[in-house]
Amino acid sequence: MPGTVLVTGGTGYVGGWCTAELLRRGHTVRTSVRSAAKEAAVRRAVASEIDPGDRLEVVVADLTANAGWAGAVAGCTHLLHVASPLGGDGSCDPGAFIAPARDGVLRVLKAATDAGVERVVLTSSCAAAAPPIGTRSREVYDERLLTDVSDRRLGLYRRSKAVAEHAAWDFMAEHGGSTTPTTILPGAVLGPVLAGQALGPVQLVGTLLAGRAPGVPRLGYGVSDIRDLAHLHVRGARARSRRRAVHRGRRIPLAARRRARDPRDARPDGEPGGHAWIAGFVLRALALVNPACARWRPTSGARPCTRRRKHFGCSGGSRGPPRRPWPTAPGALSLSTEDG
């Protein structure tokens, strides 16, 4: 994979680790940030994992504007589009989620195809390959499943990820030319945090280990270790196939509950941990007054199983069995806090 690789969203959790993984493998990386003021933070985060030398360039380009993207992709042979405008399901304004996610993807893809980028890897979400909300069957799903974006029960964030990925495939089918695309669909991304990075979903682990959660809801989420996910992005960039790849491991409830019950190797002694399941009817009642519980309600009790059917022609798509991010996350939380 010669040439320069552009990674969008260099300040993000996934973007930072993808940048570090590419540098570790000897590539030259250009990463985008929304503001020039973010460059120092990006370099600090990456340097906590690997010395980039002169192989890291930081450019300014915002997903909500056209300016900067033509220059960002110029001279790049590969693109990892990781960045995405984020929000929360608690908002009632579709414009705050769906339009920015879809338009941002299309803006980057247009710049990439216009510049003749050889390969584009788009980070989506397993929410874009999910069965209907509330599914409790043990049927196994894979990357061939497309989320029904017309489902009124979908939260706006989940719908935005599905709409953006669908729009990306439609655009590439019509305008892709010689550029080959693929999409990676991770679950909840957990694992170690680079110095100074925003914690993102890793805060969930901190909440459980600090005893701030009285119990664990029966959530239907699968988890992806950030290191495996970054590795998969690099594998996807090197491949030529046009396909999706689901990347998710064990579901949150079992792993989280076991960790809360056996905390000795994960957090300081003396801190309480949540030990009980939160019953579905309790969660539904709390959803009426608590926005966080309202976001969890659609997947409470759901037990769909997603398997990784294809990973760019490589068995398993990673260096070995999927990592378990739980033991590393508490230490990562401490590191992020100390680096403040």
C-alpha positions in Angstrom: 0.0 0.0 0.0 2.3 2.8 -1.2 1.6 6.5 -1.0 0.0 8.7 1.6 -3.1 7.6 3.5 -5.6 10.2 4.6 -7.4 9.5 7.9 -10.3 11.8 8.7 -11.1 12.7 12.3 -7.6 12.6 13.7 -8.7 13.8 17.1 -11.2 11.0 17.5 -10.8 7.7 19.3 -10.9 5.5 16.2 -9.1 8.0 14.0 -6.2 8.3 16.5 -5.7 4.6 16.7 -5.9 4.1 12.9 -3.3 6.8 12.5 -1.0 5.1 15.0 -1.5 1.7 13.4 -0.7 3.0 9.9 2.5 4.7 11.2 3.5 1.5 13.0 3.3 -0.3 9.6 5.5 2.3 8.0 3.0 4.4 6.1 2.9 8.1 5.6 -0.3 9.5 7.1 -2.2 12.7 6.6 -5.0 13.3 9.1 -7.8 15.9 9.1 -9.0 18.0 12.0 -11.7 20.6 12.2 -9.4 23.3 13.6 -5.7 24.0 13.4 -5.8 24.3 17.2 -6.3 20.6 17.4 -3.0 19.7 15.7 -1.0 19.6 18.9 -3.5 17.3 20.6 -3.3 14.9 17.6 0.4 14.7 17.6 0.5 14.2 21.4 -2.0 11.4 21.3 -0.2 9.6 18.4 3.2 10.1 20.0 2.0 8.3 23.2 1.8 5.1 21.1 4.5 5.6 18.4 7.0 8.2 17.2 5.6 9.5 13.9 8.8 11.2 12.9 8.2 13.2 9.7 5.5 10.8 8.5 2.5 12.6 10.0 0.8 15.6 8.5 -2.2 17.4 10.0 -4.6 19.3 7.7 -7.8 21.3 8.4 -11.1 20.1 6.8 -14.6 20.1 8.3 -17.2 17.6 7.3 -19.9 20.3 7.3 -18.1 22.4 4.7 -16.5 21.8 1.2 -13.4 23.9 1.9 -10.2 22.0 2.5 -11.2 18.5 1.3 -9.7 18.8 -2.2 -6.4 19.7 -0.7 -6.7 17.0 2.0 -7.0 14.2 -0.5 -4.5 15.6 -3.0 -1.7 13.1 -3.5 -3.3 10.4 -1.3 -3.7 6.9 -2.6 -5.9 5.6 0.2 -8.5 7.1 2.5 -9.8 5.9 5.9 -13.0 8.0 6.5 -13.5 7.6 10.2 -14.8 11.0 11.2 -18.5 11.5 11.7 -20.6 14.3 13.2 -21.9 13.0 16.5 -24.8 13.7 18.7 -27.3 11.7 20.9 -30.5 9.9 20.5 -32.1 12.3 23.0 -32.5 15.0 20.3 -35.7 15.3 18.4 -34.2 17.1 15.4 -33.4 14.8 12.5 -31.4 17.6 10.9 -28.9 17.4 13.8 -28.0 13.8 12.9 -29.0 12.4 9.6 -28.2 15.3 7.2 -24.7 16.0 8.6 -23.8 12.3 8.7 -25.0 11.7 5.1 -23.7 15.0 3.6 -20.3 14.6 5.4 -19.8 11.1 3.9 -20.8 12.3 0.4 -18.5 15.4 0.6 -15.5 13.3 1.4 -16.3 10.6 -1.2 -16.7 13.2 -3.9 -13.3 14.7 -3.1 -11.7 11.2 -3.0 -13.2 10.1 -6.4 -12.4 13.5 -8.0 -8.8 13.1 -6.9 -8.5 9.5 -8.1 -8.0 7.9 -4.7 -7.5 4.2 -5.2 -9.2 2.8 -2.1 -11.7 4.2 0.5 -12.5 2.5 3.8 -15.6 4.0 5.5 -16.2 3.5 9.2 -19.9 3.0 9.8 -21.6 1.1 12.6 -23.2 -2.3 13.3 -26.4 -0.2 13.6 -26.3 -0.2 9.8 -26.6 -4.0 9.7 -29.0 -4.6 12.5 -32.3 -6.6 12.7 -35.5 -4.8 13.7 -35.6 -3.2 17.1 -36.6 -5.6 19.8 -35.6 -8.7 18.0 -35.1 -11.5 20.5 -34.5 -14.5 18.2 -31.2 -16.4 18.2 -30.9 -16.1 14.4 -27.4 -15.2 13.2 -27.0 -12.1 11.1 -24.1 -10.9 9.0 -23.0 -8.0 6.8 -25.6 -8.8 4.1 -28.3 -7.4 6.4 -29.4 -3.8 5.8 -31.0 -1.8 8.6 -34.5 -0.7 7.8 -34.1 3.1 8.0 -37.9 3.6 7.9 -38.3 1.9 11.3 -39.8 4.5 13.5 -38.3 2.9 16.6 -34.7 3.6 15.4 -33.0 6.4 17.4 -31.8 9.2 15.3 -28.1 8.4 15.8 -28.6 4.8 14.7 -30.7 5.9 11.7 -28.0 8.5 10.7 -25.3 5.8 10.6 -27.5 3.5 8.4 -28.6 6.3 6.1 -25.0 7.6 5.7 -23.7 4.1 4.8 -26.5 3.4 2.3 -25.8 6.8 0.7 -22.1 6.0 0.5 -22.7 2.8 -1.4 -25.2 4.5 -3.7 -22.7 7.3 -4.5 -19.9 4.9 -5.2 -22.0 2.7 -7.4 -22.7 5.7 -9.6 -19.6 7.9 -9.3 -16.9 5.6 -7.9 -15.0 5.1 -11.1 -11.7 3.4 -10.3 -12.0 4.0 -6.6 -12.9 0.9 -4.7 -14.9 1.2 -1.4 -15.5 -0.9 1.6 -17.3 -0.2 4.9 -16.5 -1.5 8.4 -19.3 -1.9 10.9 -18.0 -2.0 14.5 -20.0 -2.4 17.7 -19.4 -0.3 20.8 -15.7 0.5 20.5 -13.7 0.0 23.8 -10.1 -0.4 24.8 -7.1 1.7 25.7 -7.2 5.4 25.2 -4.3 7.4 23.7 -3.0 10.3 25.8 -5.4 13.2 26.0 -8.1 11.7 23.9 -11.8 12.1 24.6 -13.1 9.0 26.4 -16.2 8.4 24.3 -17.8 5.0 24.9 -15.0 4.0 27.3 -16.8 6.1 29.9 -19.3 3.2 30.1 -16.6 1.0 31.7 -15.7 3.8 34.1 -19.3 4.1 35.2 -19.6 0.4 35.9 -16.2 0.1 37.7 -16.7 3.3 39.8 -20.0 1.9 41.2 -22.1 4.8 39.8 -24.4 2.3 38.1 -26.7 0.4 40.5 -27.0 -2.4 38.0 -26.5 -3.4 34.4 -29.3 -3.3 31.8 -29.7 -6.2 29.4 -28.3 -4.3 26.4 -28.0 -5.9 23.0 -24.7 -4.3 22.1 -21.6 -6.1 20.9 -18.1 -4.6 21.5 -15.1 -4.0 19.3 -11.6 -3.7 20.7 -10.1 -0.5 19.3 -6.7 -2.2 18.5 -8.4 -4.9 16.5 -10.6 -2.3 14.8 -7.6 -0.2 13.7 -5.9 -3.3 12.4 -9.0 -4.2 10.4 -9.0 -0.7 8.8 -5.5 -1.2 7.6 -6.4 -4.7 6.2 -9.4 -3.2 4.5 -7.3 -0.5 2.9 -4.9 -3.1 1.5 -7.7 -5.2 0.0 -9.5 -4.6 -3.3 -12.9 -6.2 -2.6 -16.1 -4.1 -2.5 -17.8 -5.4 0.6 -18.9 -4.6 4.1 -17.3 -6.1 7.2 -19.0 -6.4 10.6 -16.6 -6.2 13.5 -18.2 -7.0 16.9 -17.4 -9.4 19.7 -19.2 -10.4 22.9 -22.2 -8.5 24.1 -21.9 -5.9 26.8 -24.1 -7.2 29.6 -22.3 -10.5 30.3 -18.8 -9.0 30.1 -19.7 -5.9 32.1 -21.5 -7.8 34.8 -18.6 -10.3 35.2 -16.1 -7.5 35.4 -18.2 -5.7 38.0 -18.3 -8.8 40.1 -14.6 -9.6 39.8 -13.0 -6.2 40.1 -9.8 -7.0 41.8 -7.6 -6.8 38.7 -9.5 -3.8 37.2 -10.0 -1.1 39.8 -8.8 0.0 43.3 -9.9 -2.1 46.2 -12.8 -0.8 48.2 -14.9 0.7 45.4 -18.3 -0.8 45.0 -19.5 -2.3 41.7 -22.9 -2.9 40.2 -24.1 -6.5 40.6 -27.7 -6.7 39.5 -29.5 -6.8 36.2 -31.9 -3.9 35.6 -35.2 -5.5 34.8 -36.8 -4.5 31.5 -39.9 -3.1 33.1 -37.8 -0.9 35.4 -35.8 0.4 32.4 -39.0 1.2 30.5 -40.3 3.2 33.4 -37.0 5.1 33.8 -37.1 5.8 30.0 -40.0 8.1 30.6 -38.0 10.5 32.6 -34.3 9.7 31.8 -32.9 10.4 28.3 -30.1 7.8 28.8 -32.5 5.1 29.7 -34.7 6.1 26.7 -31.7 5.5 24.4 -31.2 2.0 25.9 -34.8 1.0 25.9 -35.1 -0.2 22.2 -32.2 -2.7 22.7 -33.1 -3.9 26.2 -33.4 -7.6 26.2 -32.5 -8.0 22.5 -30.1 -10.9 21.8 -29.4 -10.8 18.1 -26.2 -12.5 17.1 -24.0 -11.0 14.4 -21.2 -13.1 12.8 -18.2 -11.8 10.8 -18.8 -13.7 7.6 -16.1 -12.0 5.4 -13.1 -10.0 6.2 -11.4 -9.0 2.9 -10.5 -12.6 2.1 -8.5 -13.0 5.3 -9.5 -15.6 7.8 -10.8 -13.8 10.9 -9.6 -10.4 9.7 -7.3 -9.9 12.7 -4.0 -11.0 14.2 -5.7 -13.7 16.2 -8.7 -14.2 18.5 -10.6 -10.9 19.2 -9.1 -9.0 22.1 -11.0 -8.4 25.3 -11.0 -4.7 25.9 -12.5 -4.7 29.4 -9.3 -5.2 31.4 -7.5 -2.4 29.6 -10.2 0.2 29.8 -9.9 1.1 33.5 -6.2 1.8 33.1 -7.0 3.8 30.0 -9.4 5.9 32.0 -6.8 6.6 34.6 -4.3 7.6 31.9 -6.7 9.9 30.2 -7.6 11.6 33.5 -4.0 12.1 34.5 -3.1 13.5 31.1 -6.1 15.7 31.3 
